Amino acid sequence: MKITINNLGPINLFEFDLNKDLNLIFGKNNIGKSYAMSAIYLIVKNIINKNWRVNVFVAHLIELIDTKHFKEYEENSALFEEVDRLNKSIIANINKKEEQFDITKNVGKVFEKLIEYNIKEDLEKSFKNSFLSIDALKNEMNDEKFSIRVELKGFCFSIVIINSKLGIDNFKLNKKVIIKQSKINRIIKNSNGFTIHYNKKQKGFEIRLFKNIMNSIIYIWYDETLRYNKDKINNIYFLPASRSGLYNAFNSYASSIAELSKSRNFFEQGLQLPTLSTPVLDYFLHLANIKAEVKDNEYKDILLTLEENILDGKVLFNEQNKKLSFKPNNMSKELDLSFTSSMVSELAPLAAFLKYIIGKNKKALIFIEEPEAHLHPDVQIKITELFAKLADYGIKIIISTHSSYIFGKINNLILEKKIDYKKTGSYLMDMTEKGSVINNNMIAAPDGITDENFVDTAEKLYNERTAIYERLNEDADK
Protein backbone atom coordinates (compact mmCIF):
# COMPACT_ATOMS: atom_id res chain seq x y z
CA MET A 1 0.00 0.00 0.00
CA LYS A 2 1.35 3.42 -0.96
CA ILE A 3 -0.03 6.67 0.44
CA THR A 4 0.66 10.08 -1.09
CA ILE A 5 -0.31 13.15 0.95
CA ASN A 6 -0.85 16.44 -0.88
CA ASN A 7 -1.26 19.72 1.00
CA LEU A 8 -2.17 18.56 4.48
CA GLY A 9 -1.35 21.14 7.16
CA PRO A 10 2.28 22.21 6.61
CA ILE A 11 2.85 19.37 4.12
CA ASN A 12 3.05 20.01 0.39
CA LEU A 13 3.97 16.46 -0.66
CA PHE A 14 4.66 13.32 1.38
CA GLU A 15 4.93 9.86 -0.20
CA PHE A 16 4.90 6.76 2.01
CA ASP A 17 5.38 3.07 1.17
CA LEU A 18 3.69 0.78 3.69
CA ASN A 19 5.42 -2.23 2.15
CA LYS A 20 8.59 -1.23 4.03
CA ASP A 21 9.13 -2.91 7.41
CA LEU A 22 11.15 -0.28 9.29
CA ASN A 23 10.36 3.36 8.56
CA LEU A 24 12.04 6.51 9.87
CA ILE A 25 10.73 10.04 9.39
CA PHE A 26 13.23 12.86 9.91
CA GLY A 27 12.88 16.63 9.80
CA LYS A 28 12.94 19.82 11.82
CA ASN A 29 10.19 20.82 14.24
CA ASN A 30 6.83 22.06 12.89
CA ILE A 31 7.47 20.53 9.48
CA GLY A 32 4.57 18.04 9.45
CA LYS A 33 5.92 14.74 10.80
CA SER A 34 3.00 14.30 13.23
CA TYR A 35 0.51 15.33 10.53
CA ALA A 36 1.90 12.67 8.19
CA MET A 37 1.97 9.92 10.82
CA SER A 38 -1.55 10.70 12.07
CA ALA A 39 -3.02 10.77 8.55
CA ILE A 40 -1.37 7.46 7.59
CA TYR A 41 -2.55 5.87 10.84
CA LEU A 42 -6.17 6.98 10.33
CA ILE A 43 -6.30 5.82 6.71
CA VAL A 44 -4.78 2.39 7.30
CA LYS A 45 -6.93 1.85 10.39
CA ASN A 46 -10.13 2.68 8.52
CA ILE A 47 -9.26 0.57 5.48
CA ILE A 48 -8.28 -2.69 7.15
CA ASN A 49 -10.92 -2.69 9.89
CA LYS A 50 -14.13 -2.14 7.91
CA ASN A 51 -14.82 -5.37 6.01
CA TRP A 52 -17.96 -6.14 8.00
CA ARG A 53 -19.78 -3.24 6.30
CA VAL A 54 -19.15 -4.78 2.89
CA ASN A 55 -20.66 -8.06 4.10
CA VAL A 56 -23.87 -6.31 5.17
CA PHE A 57 -24.05 -4.34 1.92
CA VAL A 58 -23.51 -7.35 -0.36
CA ALA A 59 -26.10 -9.49 1.39
CA HIS A 60 -28.68 -6.73 1.05
CA LEU A 61 -27.69 -5.93 -2.53
CA ILE A 62 -28.17 -9.54 -3.66
CA GLU A 63 -31.63 -9.52 -2.07
CA LEU A 64 -32.52 -6.27 -3.86
CA ILE A 65 -31.23 -7.57 -7.19
CA ASP A 66 -33.36 -10.71 -6.86
CA THR A 67 -36.49 -8.65 -6.24
CA LYS A 68 -35.49 -5.95 -8.76
CA HIS A 69 -36.13 -3.24 -6.16
CA PHE A 70 -32.61 -1.94 -5.69
CA LYS A 71 -33.42 1.27 -7.62
CA GLU A 72 -35.88 2.23 -4.88
CA TYR A 73 -33.34 1.97 -2.08
CA GLU A 74 -32.94 5.49 -0.68
CA GLU A 75 -30.08 5.11 1.82
CA ASN A 76 -26.70 5.49 0.11
CA SER A 77 -28.58 6.49 -3.03
CA ALA A 78 -25.40 7.55 -4.85
CA LEU A 79 -24.07 4.00 -4.58
CA PHE A 80 -27.28 2.44 -5.82
CA GLU A 81 -27.52 4.94 -8.68
CA GLU A 82 -24.16 3.70 -9.93
CA VAL A 83 -25.29 0.09 -9.44
CA ASP A 84 -28.36 0.90 -11.54
CA ARG A 85 -26.23 2.51 -14.26
CA LEU A 86 -23.95 -0.52 -14.35
CA ASN A 87 -26.94 -2.85 -14.70
CA LYS A 88 -28.44 -0.76 -17.52
CA SER A 89 -25.10 -0.59 -19.31
CA ILE A 90 -24.76 -4.38 -19.23
CA ILE A 91 -28.30 -4.92 -20.58
CA ALA A 92 -27.89 -2.26 -23.30
CA ASN A 93 -24.64 -3.74 -24.56
CA ILE A 94 -26.00 -7.27 -24.50
CA ASN A 95 -29.00 -6.13 -26.56
CA LYS A 96 -26.63 -4.61 -29.12
CA LYS A 97 -25.32 -8.14 -29.63
CA GLU A 98 -21.71 -6.99 -29.66
CA GLU A 99 -19.13 -9.78 -29.40
CA GLN A 100 -17.46 -8.12 -26.40
CA PHE A 101 -17.62 -4.79 -24.57
CA ASP A 102 -15.72 -2.95 -21.85
CA ILE A 103 -17.57 -2.04 -18.61
CA THR A 104 -14.49 -0.93 -16.65
CA LYS A 105 -15.70 2.67 -16.29
CA ASN A 106 -19.10 1.68 -14.86
CA VAL A 107 -17.57 -0.92 -12.55
CA GLY A 108 -15.09 1.71 -11.34
CA LYS A 109 -17.92 4.11 -10.46
CA VAL A 110 -19.65 1.43 -8.39
CA PHE A 111 -16.36 0.56 -6.72
CA GLU A 112 -15.70 4.22 -5.88
CA LYS A 113 -19.08 4.57 -4.19
CA LEU A 114 -18.59 1.26 -2.40
CA ILE A 115 -15.33 2.54 -0.87
CA GLU A 116 -17.07 5.77 0.11
CA TYR A 117 -19.88 3.78 1.72
CA ASN A 118 -17.39 1.56 3.52
CA ILE A 119 -14.94 4.04 5.06
CA LYS A 120 -16.02 7.67 4.50
CA GLU A 121 -18.15 8.25 7.60
CA ASP A 122 -15.71 6.91 10.18
CA LEU A 123 -12.70 8.34 8.34
CA GLU A 124 -14.27 11.80 8.35
CA LYS A 125 -15.00 11.63 12.08
CA SER A 126 -11.47 10.44 12.77
CA PHE A 127 -9.98 13.33 10.80
CA LYS A 128 -12.27 15.84 12.55
CA ASN A 129 -11.21 14.51 15.95
CA SER A 130 -7.55 14.72 14.98
CA PHE A 131 -7.40 17.99 13.02
CA LEU A 132 -10.32 19.96 14.56
CA SER A 133 -12.20 20.37 11.27
CA ILE A 134 -12.11 19.14 7.68
CA ASP A 135 -11.33 22.60 6.33
CA ALA A 136 -8.39 22.82 8.76
CA LEU A 137 -6.69 20.04 6.80
CA LYS A 138 -5.76 22.36 3.93
CA ASN A 139 -2.24 23.69 3.48
CA GLU A 140 -2.45 27.50 3.72
CA MET A 141 1.02 28.00 2.21
CA ASN A 142 -0.24 27.44 -1.34
CA ASP A 143 -3.44 27.38 -3.40
CA GLU A 144 -3.20 23.69 -4.30
CA LYS A 145 -5.94 21.28 -3.26
CA PHE A 146 -5.76 18.81 -0.39
CA SER A 147 -5.82 15.13 -1.36
CA ILE A 148 -4.50 11.81 -0.12
CA ARG A 149 -3.88 9.14 -2.76
CA VAL A 150 -4.15 5.50 -1.64
CA GLU A 151 -2.65 2.90 -3.99
CA LEU A 152 -3.18 -0.83 -3.61
CA LYS A 153 -2.37 -3.58 -6.08
CA GLY A 154 -5.87 -3.87 -7.50
CA PHE A 155 -7.11 -0.28 -7.34
CA CYS A 156 -6.34 3.24 -6.16
CA PHE A 157 -8.39 6.25 -5.10
CA SER A 158 -8.08 9.74 -3.64
CA ILE A 159 -9.51 11.22 -0.45
CA VAL A 160 -10.52 14.83 -1.14
CA ILE A 161 -12.52 17.67 0.40
CA ILE A 162 -15.94 18.33 -1.15
CA ASN A 163 -18.08 21.06 0.46
CA SER A 164 -16.23 20.82 3.79
CA LYS A 165 -16.63 17.04 3.88
CA LEU A 166 -14.33 14.18 2.94
CA GLY A 167 -15.13 12.40 -0.29
CA ILE A 168 -13.69 9.65 -2.50
CA ASP A 169 -12.56 10.66 -5.98
CA ASN A 170 -10.33 9.64 -8.91
CA PHE A 171 -10.89 5.92 -8.46
CA LYS A 172 -8.91 3.73 -10.83
CA LEU A 173 -9.29 -0.02 -11.27
CA ASN A 174 -5.96 -1.55 -12.27
CA LYS A 175 -7.48 -4.06 -14.67
CA LYS A 176 -10.13 -3.91 -17.36
CA VAL A 177 -13.50 -5.60 -16.90
CA ILE A 178 -14.75 -7.18 -20.14
CA ILE A 179 -17.97 -8.99 -21.06
CA LYS A 180 -17.80 -11.52 -23.89
CA GLN A 181 -20.71 -13.27 -25.53
CA SER A 182 -20.55 -17.07 -25.30
CA LYS A 183 -22.62 -20.00 -26.52
CA ILE A 184 -21.65 -22.15 -23.52
CA ASN A 185 -21.25 -21.64 -19.77
CA ARG A 186 -17.73 -20.48 -19.01
CA ILE A 187 -16.03 -19.50 -15.77
CA ILE A 188 -14.68 -16.01 -15.16
CA LYS A 189 -11.18 -15.51 -16.56
CA ASN A 190 -8.75 -13.44 -14.48
CA SER A 191 -5.32 -12.18 -15.51
CA ASN A 192 -3.06 -9.34 -14.44
CA GLY A 193 -4.57 -6.92 -16.93
CA PHE A 194 -8.24 -7.84 -17.19
CA THR A 195 -11.21 -9.86 -15.96
CA ILE A 196 -13.53 -11.45 -18.52
CA HIS A 197 -17.14 -12.32 -17.70
CA TYR A 198 -18.89 -14.56 -20.21
CA ASN A 199 -22.54 -14.03 -21.15
CA LYS A 200 -24.46 -17.07 -22.29
CA LYS A 201 -27.52 -16.01 -24.24
CA GLN A 202 -30.42 -17.42 -22.28
CA LYS A 203 -33.35 -16.08 -20.30
CA GLY A 204 -32.50 -14.53 -16.95
CA PHE A 205 -28.78 -14.73 -17.51
CA GLU A 206 -28.40 -10.94 -17.30
CA ILE A 207 -29.22 -11.04 -13.58
CA ARG A 208 -26.75 -13.86 -12.94
CA LEU A 209 -24.11 -12.03 -14.97
CA PHE A 210 -24.73 -8.86 -12.97
CA LYS A 211 -24.38 -10.78 -9.70
CA ASN A 212 -21.09 -12.26 -10.91
CA ILE A 213 -19.76 -8.80 -11.74
CA MET A 214 -20.78 -7.42 -8.34
CA ASN A 215 -19.15 -10.41 -6.65
CA SER A 216 -15.98 -9.65 -8.63
CA ILE A 217 -15.98 -6.12 -7.21
CA ILE A 218 -16.35 -7.51 -3.71
CA TYR A 219 -13.61 -10.07 -4.39
CA ILE A 220 -11.18 -7.33 -5.40
CA TRP A 221 -12.05 -5.36 -2.25
CA TYR A 222 -11.51 -8.41 -0.04
CA ASP A 223 -8.36 -9.45 -1.88
CA GLU A 224 -6.85 -6.03 -1.25
CA THR A 225 -8.11 -5.36 2.29
CA LEU A 226 -8.90 -8.66 4.01
CA ARG A 227 -5.83 -10.35 2.51
CA TYR A 228 -3.71 -7.34 3.42
CA ASN A 229 -5.19 -7.52 6.91
CA LYS A 230 -4.46 -11.24 7.21
CA ASP A 231 -1.02 -11.39 5.60
CA LYS A 232 0.59 -8.06 6.50
CA ILE A 233 -1.23 -5.99 9.12
CA ASN A 234 -3.99 -7.11 11.46
CA ASN A 235 -3.64 -4.50 14.20
CA ILE A 236 -2.45 -0.92 14.38
CA TYR A 237 -1.06 0.91 17.40
CA PHE A 238 0.01 4.52 17.98
CA LEU A 239 2.41 5.65 20.70
CA PRO A 240 2.31 9.46 20.68
CA ALA A 241 4.95 11.94 21.77
CA SER A 242 4.89 12.78 25.50
CA ARG A 243 3.27 9.36 26.05
CA SER A 244 4.33 9.09 29.70
CA GLY A 245 2.87 12.50 30.55
CA LEU A 246 -0.35 11.71 28.72
CA TYR A 247 -0.68 8.40 30.49
CA ASN A 248 -0.06 9.81 33.96
CA ALA A 249 -2.35 12.81 33.37
CA PHE A 250 -5.36 10.75 32.33
CA ASN A 251 -5.03 7.87 34.78
CA SER A 252 -7.21 9.71 37.29
CA TYR A 253 -10.26 9.26 35.05
CA ALA A 254 -9.16 6.30 32.98
CA SER A 255 -12.44 4.39 33.19
CA SER A 256 -14.50 7.37 32.00
CA ILE A 257 -12.29 8.03 28.98
CA ALA A 258 -12.17 4.35 28.09
CA GLU A 259 -15.96 4.03 28.04
CA LEU A 260 -16.52 7.29 26.15
CA SER A 261 -13.76 6.52 23.66
CA LYS A 262 -15.42 3.23 22.72
CA SER A 263 -18.49 5.17 21.57
CA ARG A 264 -16.87 8.29 20.15
CA ASN A 265 -17.92 7.52 16.56
CA PHE A 266 -21.57 7.58 17.65
CA PHE A 267 -21.34 11.24 18.67
CA GLU A 268 -22.62 13.53 15.91
CA GLN A 269 -20.02 16.20 16.59
CA GLY A 270 -17.27 13.82 17.67
CA LEU A 271 -16.27 13.08 21.25
CA GLN A 272 -16.10 16.41 23.09
CA LEU A 273 -13.42 15.47 25.60
CA PRO A 274 -10.43 17.22 24.29
CA THR A 275 -8.43 18.53 21.86
CA LEU A 276 -7.13 14.99 21.85
CA SER A 277 -6.59 13.40 18.48
CA THR A 278 -7.95 9.98 17.52
CA PRO A 279 -4.45 8.38 17.61
CA VAL A 280 -3.92 9.67 21.18
CA LEU A 281 -7.36 8.49 22.28
CA ASP A 282 -6.70 5.09 20.72
CA TYR A 283 -3.37 4.92 22.55
CA PHE A 284 -5.03 5.58 25.87
CA LEU A 285 -7.93 3.23 25.10
CA HIS A 286 -5.51 0.33 24.52
CA LEU A 287 -3.72 0.98 27.81
CA ALA A 288 -6.95 1.56 29.75
CA ASN A 289 -8.38 -1.80 28.65
CA ILE A 290 -5.40 -4.03 29.37
CA LYS A 291 -6.10 -7.47 30.80
CA ALA A 292 -3.50 -8.57 33.34
CA GLU A 293 -2.76 -11.81 31.49
CA VAL A 294 0.60 -11.64 29.71
CA LYS A 295 0.15 -12.25 25.98
CA ASP A 296 1.74 -15.38 24.52
CA ASN A 297 3.85 -14.14 21.63
CA GLU A 298 6.90 -14.98 19.57
CA TYR A 299 9.06 -12.07 20.67
CA LYS A 300 9.43 -12.71 24.38
CA ASP A 301 13.18 -12.32 23.96
CA ILE A 302 12.67 -8.68 22.92
CA LEU A 303 10.47 -7.97 25.94
CA LEU A 304 13.01 -9.72 28.19
CA THR A 305 15.83 -7.56 26.78
CA LEU A 306 13.75 -4.41 27.27
CA GLU A 307 12.84 -5.21 30.90
CA GLU A 308 16.03 -6.87 32.13
CA ASN A 309 18.79 -5.13 30.18
CA ILE A 310 17.33 -1.64 29.72
CA LEU A 311 14.65 -0.95 32.33
CA ASP A 312 16.22 -3.17 35.00
CA GLY A 313 12.77 -4.19 36.23
CA LYS A 314 9.32 -5.32 35.14
CA VAL A 315 6.35 -3.36 33.85
CA LEU A 316 3.18 -4.67 35.50
CA PHE A 317 -0.55 -4.01 35.26
CA ASN A 318 -2.55 -3.71 38.45
CA GLU A 319 -6.06 -5.14 38.02
CA GLN A 320 -7.38 -3.27 41.08
CA ASN A 321 -6.51 0.30 40.12
CA LYS A 322 -6.24 -0.39 36.35
CA LYS A 323 -2.81 1.22 36.15
CA LEU A 324 0.64 0.31 34.94
CA SER A 325 3.36 0.09 37.57
CA PHE A 326 7.05 -0.72 37.66
CA LYS A 327 8.88 -3.18 39.91
CA PRO A 328 12.65 -2.57 39.93
CA ASN A 329 14.78 -5.70 40.14
CA ASN A 330 16.36 -4.55 43.40
CA MET A 331 13.07 -3.68 45.15
CA SER A 332 10.18 -5.71 46.54
CA LYS A 333 7.47 -3.09 45.97
CA GLU A 334 5.85 -1.74 42.82
CA LEU A 335 6.15 1.94 41.88
CA ASP A 336 3.54 4.12 40.21
CA LEU A 337 4.94 5.32 36.88
CA SER A 338 4.74 8.91 38.06
CA PHE A 339 7.44 8.06 40.66
CA THR A 340 9.85 6.35 38.26
CA SER A 341 12.66 7.80 36.18
CA SER A 342 11.79 9.54 32.92
CA MET A 343 13.39 6.65 31.00
CA VAL A 344 11.18 4.08 32.71
CA SER A 345 7.99 6.11 32.32
CA GLU A 346 8.70 6.69 28.60
CA LEU A 347 9.51 3.06 27.79
CA ALA A 348 6.86 1.47 30.05
CA PRO A 349 4.02 1.99 27.51
CA LEU A 350 6.07 0.23 24.81
CA ALA A 351 6.76 -2.65 27.20
CA ALA A 352 3.04 -2.78 28.07
CA PHE A 353 2.03 -3.03 24.42
CA LEU A 354 4.50 -5.88 23.85
CA LYS A 355 3.52 -7.64 27.07
CA TYR A 356 -0.25 -7.23 27.32
CA ILE A 357 -1.70 -5.95 24.04
CA ILE A 358 -0.01 -7.40 20.95
CA GLY A 359 -0.77 -11.12 20.98
CA LYS A 360 0.67 -14.18 19.32
CA ASN A 361 1.04 -14.17 15.53
CA LYS A 362 0.00 -10.54 15.37
CA LYS A 363 1.25 -8.79 12.27
CA ALA A 364 1.10 -5.37 13.83
CA LEU A 365 1.89 -1.87 12.64
CA ILE A 366 3.28 0.38 15.39
CA PHE A 367 3.64 4.16 15.08
CA ILE A 368 6.06 5.67 17.63
CA GLU A 369 6.67 9.39 17.86
CA GLU A 370 10.12 10.40 19.12
CA PRO A 371 11.16 7.11 20.78
CA GLU A 372 14.38 8.80 21.91
CA ALA A 373 12.59 11.13 24.37
CA HIS A 374 14.30 11.17 27.81
CA LEU A 375 16.71 8.41 26.79
CA HIS A 376 20.48 8.43 27.11
CA PRO A 377 22.22 7.86 23.73
CA ASP A 378 23.29 4.38 24.86
CA VAL A 379 19.64 3.45 25.50
CA GLN A 380 18.58 4.98 22.17
CA ILE A 381 20.97 2.61 20.41
CA LYS A 382 19.64 -0.41 22.32
CA ILE A 383 16.04 0.52 21.53
CA THR A 384 16.90 0.83 17.83
CA GLU A 385 18.24 -2.73 17.92
CA LEU A 386 14.93 -3.88 19.41
CA PHE A 387 13.00 -2.12 16.61
CA ALA A 388 15.06 -4.03 14.05
CA LYS A 389 14.29 -7.33 15.79
CA LEU A 390 10.57 -6.53 15.94
CA ALA A 391 10.63 -5.95 12.18
CA ASP A 392 12.13 -9.44 11.79
CA TYR A 393 9.06 -10.82 13.59
CA GLY A 394 6.74 -9.20 11.05
CA ILE A 395 5.87 -6.12 13.10
CA LYS A 396 6.10 -2.98 11.00
CA ILE A 397 7.57 0.06 12.73
CA ILE A 398 7.10 3.73 11.80
CA ILE A 399 8.98 6.26 13.93
CA SER A 400 9.58 9.99 13.78
CA THR A 401 12.87 11.01 15.31
CA HIS A 402 15.36 13.83 15.93
CA SER A 403 18.05 11.41 17.12
CA SER A 404 21.39 11.20 15.30
CA TYR A 405 22.12 8.12 17.44
CA ILE A 406 19.11 6.23 16.11
CA PHE A 407 20.10 7.34 12.62
CA GLY A 408 23.69 6.15 13.12
CA LYS A 409 22.63 2.77 14.53
CA ILE A 410 20.25 2.16 11.63
CA ASN A 411 23.14 2.81 9.24
CA ASN A 412 25.34 0.30 11.08
CA LEU A 413 22.58 -2.33 11.04
CA ILE A 414 22.18 -1.85 7.28
CA LEU A 415 25.94 -2.20 6.75
CA GLU A 416 25.94 -5.39 8.87
CA LYS A 417 22.99 -6.64 6.78
CA LYS A 418 20.95 -7.07 9.96
CA ILE A 419 18.43 -4.77 8.28
CA ASP A 420 17.50 -5.10 4.61
CA TYR A 421 17.89 -1.65 3.08
CA LYS A 422 15.18 -2.53 0.54
CA LYS A 423 12.71 -2.92 3.42
CA THR A 424 13.83 0.27 5.17
CA GLY A 425 11.97 3.50 4.53
CA SER A 426 13.82 6.76 5.18
CA TYR A 427 11.94 10.04 4.80
CA LEU A 428 13.50 13.46 5.31
CA MET A 429 11.01 16.33 5.26
CA ASP A 430 12.40 19.65 3.98
CA MET A 431 10.49 22.94 4.03
CA THR A 432 9.80 24.87 0.81
CA GLU A 433 7.71 27.92 -0.02
CA LYS A 434 4.73 25.65 -0.67
CA GLY A 435 5.19 23.46 2.38
CA SER A 436 7.32 20.46 3.30
CA VAL A 437 8.39 17.85 0.76
CA ILE A 438 10.44 14.65 0.87
CA ASN A 439 14.18 14.99 0.24
CA ASN A 440 14.93 12.08 -2.10
CA ASN A 441 18.67 12.24 -1.32
CA MET A 442 18.11 10.45 1.98
CA ILE A 443 16.88 7.04 0.79
CA ALA A 444 18.23 3.78 2.24
CA ALA A 445 20.97 2.14 0.14
CA PRO A 446 23.29 -0.89 0.59
CA ASP A 447 25.88 1.28 2.39
CA GLY A 448 23.30 3.01 4.60
CA ILE A 449 21.48 6.35 4.48
CA THR A 450 23.19 9.57 3.42
CA ASP A 451 23.07 12.16 6.19
CA GLU A 452 21.14 15.15 4.87
CA ASN A 453 19.58 15.92 8.24
CA PHE A 454 22.14 16.06 11.06
CA VAL A 455 25.37 16.83 9.24
CA ASP A 456 24.74 20.58 8.84
CA THR A 457 24.21 21.02 12.57
CA ALA A 458 27.30 18.95 13.40
CA GLU A 459 29.37 20.94 10.91
CA LYS A 460 28.07 24.23 12.34
CA LEU A 461 29.13 23.19 15.87
CA TYR A 462 32.54 22.09 14.60
CA ASN A 463 33.11 25.39 12.80
CA GLU A 464 31.96 27.29 15.87
CA ARG A 465 34.42 25.38 18.04
CA THR A 466 37.24 25.98 15.54
CA ALA A 467 36.50 29.72 15.54
CA ILE A 468 36.55 29.80 19.36
CA TYR A 469 39.96 28.12 19.42
CA GLU A 470 41.29 30.60 16.86
CA ARG A 471 40.09 33.53 18.99
CA LEU A 472 41.60 32.02 22.14
CA ASN A 473 44.94 31.50 20.36
CA GLU A 474 44.90 35.10 19.08
CA ASP A 475 44.21 36.39 22.61
CA ALA A 476 47.06 34.24 23.98
CA ASP A 477 49.51 35.72 21.43
CA LYS A 478 48.76 39.29 22.45
Secondary structure as UniProt FT lines:
FT   STRAND          2..8
FT   TURN            9..10
FT   STRAND          11..17
FT   TURN            18..19
FT   STRAND          22..27
FT   TURN            29..30
FT   HELIX           33..48
FT   HELIX           51..67
FT   HELIX           70..72
FT   TURN            75..76
FT   HELIX           77..95
FT   TURN            96..97
FT   STRAND          100..102
FT   HELIX           104..131
FT   HELIX           135..137
FT   TURN            140..141
FT   STRAND          147..151
FT   STRAND          155..162
FT   TURN            163..164
FT   STRAND          165..173
FT   STRAND          176..182
FT   STRAND          189..190
FT   STRAND          194..200
FT   TURN            203..204
FT   HELIX           205..231
FT   STRAND          235..239
FT   TURN            241..242
FT   HELIX           243..250
FT   HELIX           251..253
FT   HELIX           254..262
FT   HELIX           264..266
FT   TURN            268..269
FT   HELIX           278..288
FT   TURN            298..299
FT   HELIX           300..304
FT   HELIX           305..311
FT   STRAND          313..318
FT   TURN            319..322
FT   STRAND          323..328
FT   TURN            329..330
FT   STRAND          335..336
FT   HELIX           337..339
FT   HELIX           342..352
FT   HELIX           353..357
FT   TURN            360..361
FT   STRAND          364..369
FT   TURN            371..374
FT   HELIX           377..392
FT   TURN            393..394
FT   STRAND          396..400
FT   HELIX           404..415
FT   TURN            416..417
FT   HELIX           421..423
FT   STRAND          424..432
FT   TURN            433..434
FT   STRAND          435..439
FT   TURN            440..441
FT   TURN            446..447
FT   HELIX           455..477
//
